[in-house]
């Protein structure tokens, strides 16, 4: 069960003009709870002007090894979002010694180290979880190789530039690094410009044997991730080998058309071993109904992106407005995003513990 604990800020490192890395100390008593797989994320919580704000940030530090009791520290990257309540606070106010409320790790955009060739297409802050994936994989599995194709606006706006360069120096034969700048010409390497579907369809086969890649990791803005997904599917890559995590969703990613809900519906939810049944108010998502009665229900973005509110649909049917977090295999297995789900039957039952 996901829980919040208070962690102390140990370091604040300025990465670019609009991004920082925060290092959090994990006390010995909490290290087991903060064990994480490479690629998982943390949800941070604060209250400002009486309003609770939650935001999700990926862990960029390597995952603890099998024999470790858990991480001594956790590192996350935060990029300023225009008008962002939490990112503005992080860049302008958080300092060493401050205490933050941090949920235990979650997320399924992960890779268990294994031999083989892996690849990632990332944009902007999408490098954050992939940095953890690459560093963990190459350190633990000598027979693994990784191709990292990253896109940024300019060199000055590139997050974790030194950390990725250090990895390339440490594993020169096992890490292939390709950088594309959309708004700045490079002295060497690929021409500038956006990585859209057409460009990726021609570029990826020139960089590596696409059919031999065991796992593809796509992370960043909606347009980049969807374009890369379409390019890979067009190249014959099976969807089970493509893993996605979207950081930003713009207005072009429309929600599913609304359909009427039953006049009276109830939701039964099991959470942390306890259950309850409550009426769903008109227009409410199932998460909103559960939160009115169980404030400890897990959530972060409420936008269908982070997957923190993932639950198993035990009974009934639901309509999901948007889904940018669950893979097709998960929805086929019966999982839904509670923040985007509305009842399509009079009775709905969710299990947050599965």
Secondary structure, DSSP 4 states (H G I P E B T S, - for coil): ---EEEEEEEEEEEEETTEEEEEEE--GGGTTTT---TT-EEEEEEEETTEEEEEEEEB-SPPPPTT-SS-SEEEEEEE--TT-HHHHHHHHT--TT-EEEEEPPB-S------SEEEEEEEEGGGHHHHHHHHHHHHHH-TTEEEEEEEEES-GGG-TTHHHHHHHHHHTTTTEEEEEEESSS--SSSSPSS---HHHHHHHHHHHS-GGGEEEEEEEEEHHHHHHHHHHHHHTT--GGGEEEEEEE--TTSPPPPP-PPPSS-EEEEEETTEEEEEEPPTT--HHHHHHHH-TT---S-SSSSS-TTEEEEEES-EEES--SSS-HHHHHHTEEEGGGEEESSSEEEEETT-
